[in-house]
Each structure stands twice: as structure tokens, then as C-alpha cells.
Amino acid sequence: MLSAREIHAAVHAALAEDIGGGDVTSQATVPAKATFTVVMRAREPLVVAGLDFAETAFRQLSPSVRIKRLARDGQRLKSGAPLLQICGSACAILSAERVALNFVQRLSGVATLTAQYVAAVKGTRTQILDTRKTTPGWRRFEKYAVGCGGGCNHRFGLYDLVLIKDNHLAALRDAKPNAVTAAVRRARQKFPRLQVEVEADTLAQVRQAVAAGADIILLDNMPPVQLRRAVKLVAGCAKTEASGGVNLKTVRVIAQTGVEFISVGALTHSARAVDIGLDFES
């Protein structure tokens, strides 16, 4: 969950970036005491995420603004459905409009794409994971949006899970009995309370990771036939995660190999902002 403090800080920074010394257009054209009512509305089917950011943006510029929430984060909406109704200072609403929309459009885009992947693997035992391929400074927000779309969060950073990848193994290439075993042993000794995941490119590395006692084995860029063999080799001794070459056309085939998780970088690095507008009512 996101805290009110971090939402407030992110919105404050975004408003400062956008408004700077002042919204000169609104100041020049809109009477200071003018008020109106607007509705934030979906212009395409989507899954909602980020409404707290939008509300915070309007309230930071006008604490007296009245906001009625007409949808909730995680909800699927049809095109034309309302998300928020905002009543109050016309200048404040106009000045906050773009920042509010930027947050909701971007985060709802992540949630919407995630929901498409989750739907694609429905009926299998596979869960969809995000990655660290996030917008700098927005990781917690984007991972929150993944959750709104029905996905699960992988590690939040380099600090909460040991993930031994090919470059780590390259540094231990001369270790005995093999690099995978040496890396897992070192990880257990240094961080005994953390789960250890090992990236495996080959079935030989899968065997080594199982023998070393890895908690999770990341099956990287393996075709479906090889993934099935890997899952059979693991035989429940560790969790299995597939990555690489994942898209909406391939994700179900990958899920049907029996892996517990599929990590999808596209959820955060390639999600497009969905179309949401602010419509004047009165």
C-alpha cells in the first residue's frame, strides 16, 4: 500500500514542476472566484489505478474543493464511465488537471496491461510478476498499479531478495564445485533471512540450482519444451519463474508449462497511458 505522505510528496513535486511561478493562462483568463464542476471520465475500457494521486493534486491547490469518488482503484470500467467528480475553484481545477490526469492515466495504463496478462493465464496456476524495469522514482507507484491489475510484485529493489544472475555467476566461474552452488552458499551465509533465486539458462544450471537449495529458479529465455523439462527437473523442490520472450501472444503457452510465475517487464516499461479526460459539466 502507498502512504498518504509519499503520495503527497510525489504530487507536490509534480505540481511544482508543472506550475512553476504560476499558471499564467488561468490567471489571465479565469476570474479568481469562478467555480465549476468537472468529471474525470474514461475514454476507453480500462482498469483504474491512482485516484488518490488525482484527489491529492486538486486538494493541494484548493483544500475546499469537493470531490466525489465514482470508481475505485482496481475496478474495470467501460468507455465513458466516470472516475471522479470535482467541484470548486476553476483556477485550482485547471491548474491541477494535467498532473492529476498524468498520474491516473499512467498508473491505470499499468493496471490495464497487467489485467490483460492476468486474464491471458486464467485457469493455470501461474501468477504474473512485475520487474525492476520501472520509471525512476515511480517504482512503488507502478508496482501498486500492477497489484490493481491483479498482478504480483517481484522484489522491490536489490535489498529484499537475493537474485543470482549470469553476471554474478561469471564472477564465480572458477568456484568449486560450480558457480551456482558457490553463489547460493555465499548468499545463505551473508543473508540467511532472505530468499535466494537463481537464474538458469540451461537445464544443467537448473539441476545445480535445485541441488544447491535455491528457493526460486528463474528460467531465462527457455522455449516451452525446455521449460516443461525444467519444471519436471525441479519437481517442486523450488518455485519456478519464467522470463524472456513474454508477450500477450506467448504468455499462456508459457504458463501451460507449469511454471508458478512469469515475470513481465512490459507491465511497467511498455504500458501506455490510457485515455482519460476531464469533462466540464457546469
C-alpha positions in Angstrom: 0.0 0.0 0.0 1.1 3.6 -0.6 1.2 6.0 2.2 -0.5 9.4 2.2 2.9 11.0 2.8 4.6 9.6 -0.3 1.6 10.4 -2.5 1.6 13.9 -1.2 5.3 14.3 -1.8 5.1 13.0 -5.4 2.1 15.2 -6.2 3.8 18.2 -4.6 6.9 17.7 -6.8 4.8 17.2 -9.9 2.7 20.4 -9.3 5.9 22.4 -8.7 7.3 21.1 -11.9 4.2 22.0 -13.9 3.1 25.2 -12.4 6.4 26.8 -11.5 5.8 30.5 -10.8 2.2 30.3 -11.7 -0.4 29.0 -14.2 -0.3 32.2 -16.3 -3.1 31.1 -18.7 -5.6 30.5 -15.9 -4.5 33.6 -14.1 -5.0 35.7 -17.2 -8.3 34.3 -18.4 -10.3 32.9 -15.4 -11.9 35.1 -12.8 -10.4 34.4 -9.4 -13.7 33.5 -7.8 -15.1 31.4 -10.6 -16.2 27.8 -9.8 -17.3 24.9 -11.8 -17.8 21.1 -11.8 -15.9 18.6 -13.9 -15.9 14.9 -14.2 -12.9 12.7 -14.8 -14.1 10.1 -17.3 -12.6 7.0 -19.0 -12.5 7.3 -22.8 -11.6 3.7 -23.3 -12.1 0.4 -21.3 -9.5 0.3 -18.5 -8.6 -0.8 -15.0 -8.4 2.1 -12.6 -5.3 3.0 -10.5 -4.0 6.2 -8.9 -7.2 8.0 -7.8 -5.5 9.1 -4.6 -2.9 11.0 -6.6 -5.6 12.9 -8.5 -7.5 13.8 -5.4 -4.3 15.0 -3.7 -3.5 17.2 -6.7 -6.8 19.0 -6.6 -6.8 19.3 -2.8 -3.2 20.7 -2.7 -4.3 23.6 -4.8 -7.7 24.1 -3.2 -8.4 22.4 0.2 -12.0 23.4 -0.1 -12.6 21.5 -3.4 -15.4 18.9 -3.2 -14.5 15.5 -4.7 -16.9 12.6 -5.2 -15.2 9.3 -6.0 -17.2 7.4 -8.6 -14.9 4.5 -9.1 -12.2 2.7 -7.1 -8.6 1.5 -7.8 -8.7 -2.0 -9.3 -12.1 -1.5 -10.8 -12.7 -2.3 -14.5 -14.5 0.5 -16.3 -16.2 0.8 -19.7 -15.5 3.7 -22.0 -17.5 6.7 -20.8 -17.6 5.6 -17.2 -16.8 8.4 -14.6 -14.0 8.1 -12.1 -14.2 11.4 -10.1 -16.4 14.4 -9.9 -14.7 17.6 -8.8 -16.4 20.8 -7.7 -14.7 24.1 -6.7 -12.3 26.8 -7.8 -12.0 26.8 -11.5 -8.4 28.1 -11.4 -7.3 25.4 -9.0 -9.0 22.6 -11.0 -7.5 23.8 -14.3 -4.0 24.1 -12.7 -4.1 20.6 -11.2 -5.8 19.0 -14.2 -2.7 17.8 -16.1 -0.9 16.5 -13.0 -4.0 14.6 -11.9 -4.5 13.1 -15.3 -0.8 12.2 -15.7 -0.9 10.1 -12.6 -4.2 8.3 -13.3 -3.5 7.8 -17.0 -0.1 6.3 -16.4 -1.0 4.1 -13.4 -4.3 3.0 -14.9 -2.3 2.1 -18.1 -0.1 -0.2 -16.0 -3.1 -1.8 -14.2 -4.9 -2.3 -17.5 -2.0 -4.0 -19.2 -1.4 -6.2 -16.2 -5.1 -7.2 -16.2 -4.7 -8.4 -19.8 -1.8 -10.6 -18.9 -3.6 -12.0 -15.8 -6.6 -12.8 -18.0 -4.4 -14.5 -20.5 -3.2 -17.1 -18.0 -6.6 -17.6 -16.2 -7.2 -21.2 -15.4 -3.5 -22.0 -15.0 -1.6 -22.0 -11.7 0.7 -19.2 -12.9 0.9 -15.7 -11.4 2.1 -12.7 -13.3 5.0 -10.8 -11.7 6.4 -7.3 -12.4 10.2 -6.5 -12.6 12.5 -3.7 -11.6 12.1 -2.1 -15.1 10.2 0.8 -13.8 10.2 4.6 -14.2 12.9 6.0 -11.9 11.2 7.4 -8.8 7.9 5.8 -9.6 8.7 2.1 -8.7 6.3 1.9 -5.7 3.6 3.6 -7.7 3.9 1.4 -10.7 4.1 -1.8 -8.6 1.0 -0.6 -6.8 -0.7 -0.3 -10.2 0.4 -3.9 -11.0 -1.4 -5.0 -7.9 -4.5 -3.1 -9.0 -4.5 -5.1 -12.2 -4.3 -8.4 -10.4 -0.5 -9.0 -10.8 2.0 -9.7 -8.1 5.1 -7.8 -7.1 8.6 -9.3 -7.5 11.4 -7.8 -5.5 11.1 -4.0 -4.9 14.9 -3.5 -5.2 18.3 -5.0 -4.7 17.8 -5.3 -1.0 14.8 -7.6 -0.4 15.7 -10.8 -2.4 19.0 -12.4 -3.5 18.7 -12.9 -7.3 21.8 -14.5 -8.7 22.1 -13.8 -12.4 24.5 -14.7 -15.1 26.9 -11.9 -14.4 27.1 -12.8 -10.7 27.9 -16.4 -11.8 30.6 -15.1 -14.2 32.4 -13.6 -11.2 32.5 -17.1 -9.6 33.3 -19.1 -12.8 36.3 -20.8 -11.1 34.5 -21.7 -7.9 34.1 -25.3 -6.8 32.1 -27.5 -7.3 30.4 -24.9 -9.6 29.4 -21.3 -9.7 25.8 -21.8 -8.8 26.5 -23.8 -5.7 29.1 -21.4 -4.5 26.8 -18.4 -5.1 23.9 -19.9 -3.2 26.2 -20.9 -0.3 27.6 -17.4 -0.1 24.1 -15.8 -0.2 22.9 -18.1 2.6 25.8 -17.2 4.8 25.6 -13.5 4.2 21.8 -13.0 4.2 20.2 -16.1 5.9 16.8 -14.5 6.2 16.4 -13.7 2.5 15.0 -15.9 -0.2 17.6 -16.9 -2.8 16.7 -17.0 -6.5 19.0 -18.3 -9.2 18.8 -17.5 -12.9 19.3 -20.6 -15.1 19.9 -20.5 -18.8 20.4 -24.3 -19.2 19.0 -27.5 -17.7 22.4 -28.2 -16.2 22.1 -24.9 -14.2 18.6 -25.9 -13.2 20.0 -29.2 -11.7 22.7 -27.2 -9.9 20.2 -24.7 -8.5 18.0 -27.5 -7.2 20.9 -29.3 -5.6 22.2 -26.0 -4.1 18.8 -25.5 -2.4 17.6 -22.3 -4.2 14.2 -21.1 -3.2 13.3 -19.9 -6.7 14.7 -20.8 -10.1 14.4 -18.2 -12.8 14.2 -20.0 -16.2 15.5 -17.4 -18.6 14.6 -17.3 -22.3 13.8 -21.0 -22.4 11.4 -22.3 -25.1 8.2 -24.0 -23.9 9.7 -27.6 -24.5 12.7 -26.7 -22.3 10.5 -25.0 -19.7 8.5 -28.2 -19.3 11.6 -30.2 -18.8 12.9 -27.7 -16.3 9.7 -27.8 -14.3 9.9 -31.6 -14.2 13.5 -31.4 -13.1 12.7 -29.1 -10.2 9.8 -31.4 -9.2 8.5 -29.0 -6.5 11.9 -28.5 -4.8 11.8 -24.8 -5.6 9.4 -22.3 -7.2 9.9 -21.7 -10.9 9.7 -18.4 -12.7 9.9 -17.9 -16.5 11.2 -14.7 -18.1 12.2 -13.5 -21.5 10.2 -13.5 -24.7 7.0 -12.9 -22.9 4.1 -11.1 -24.6 0.3 -11.4 -24.7 0.6 -13.9 -27.6 3.1 -16.2 -25.8 2.2 -15.9 -22.1 -0.5 -18.6 -22.0 1.8 -21.1 -23.7 4.5 -20.3 -21.2 2.0 -20.7 -18.3 0.9 -24.1 -19.6 4.4 -25.4 -19.0 3.6 -25.5 -15.3 5.8 -22.6 -14.0 4.5 -20.8 -10.9 5.5 -17.3 -12.0 6.0 -15.4 -15.2 7.8 -12.1 -14.9 6.9 -9.4 -17.5 9.0 -6.3 -17.8 6.5 -4.8 -20.2 4.0 -4.3 -17.4 5.9 -1.2 -16.3 8.4 -0.3 -19.1 5.9 -0.5 -22.0 2.5 0.2 -20.7 0.9 3.1 -22.5 -1.1 5.8 -20.7 -4.8 5.1 -21.1 -7.2 7.8 -22.4 -8.9 9.6 -19.6 -10.3 13.1 -19.8 -11.7 15.9 -17.6 -15.1 17.0 -18.9 -16.7 20.3 -17.9 -20.2 19.9 -16.5 -21.3 23.2 -15.1 
